[in-house]
Amino acid sequence: MRAELEAAAKPTRSEMTRRKLMIAAAELIQDSGFGGLKVADICKRADFAHGTFYLHWKDKRGVAHDVLTAFMEAIRAHRPRRRPAQSFYERLVIGHLYYIDLYRRNIGLMRCQGQLADELDEFAAIGLEANLALAHRIVRAAERETPSLTGEPVAPRLAAALGCIAMVDKLLHDVFARGLVIGLSDQELATTLSLSWHRALLGRDPPSMPG
């Protein structure tokens, strides 16, 4: 996230200040979650006077909202791109490996999203929008794999995709936030999840299952 905010082109002085405060807030959320976030700590880490924060946000909820929005945008921007001749199953494996690594490295931000989504509608909307967009992408990818699905109702496949996404989020939360030990490497976990998604969305196993 630091790289994303620092790489944006030609910021004004005000925008640069805002970005530094967002980076500080993101780092504090990552370290101690939203509950421990304090405006004074954000300003101290960013090396700004306390009042500078309030030129940009009303309270810590405002900066957390912008941090999580930028975080979700960064996730989408760096998602692995489809390569020519890549099967649906291969895309699932690569996507799951990306998300497993992402979750592990950003557990504080992922936990913050879940915590605030339970409390405030505006935070829930961030995750809901991201998951719905991803579910639509998954359904389109499944249809490219099996064109005969195109004429069938989309709603059941969309619901299946959303269910798969929710399952992965819950499992990774239990693994990385709660310390659940499942005894699988990242590759093994990605393969297992991808196989279950393939079965749920296409009703069959993939023709080949690369290791």
HELIX and SHEET records of a PDB file:
HELIX    1   1 ARG A    2  ALA A    7  1                                   6    
HELIX    2   2 ARG A   13  SER A   32  1                                  20    
HELIX    3   3 VAL A   39  ALA A   46  1                                   8    
HELIX    4   4 HIS A   50  PHE A   53  1                                   4    
HELIX    5   5 LYS A   60  ALA A   77  1                                  18    
HELIX    6   6 PHE A   88  ARG A  105  1                                  18    
HELIX    7   7 ILE A  107  GLU A  119  1                                  13    
HELIX    8   8 ASP A  121  GLU A  145  1                                  25    
HELIX    9   9 PRO A  147  GLY A  151  5                                   5    
HELIX   10  10 ALA A  155  PHE A  176  1                                  22    
HELIX   11  11 ASP A  186  LEU A  202  1                                  17    
END                                                                             
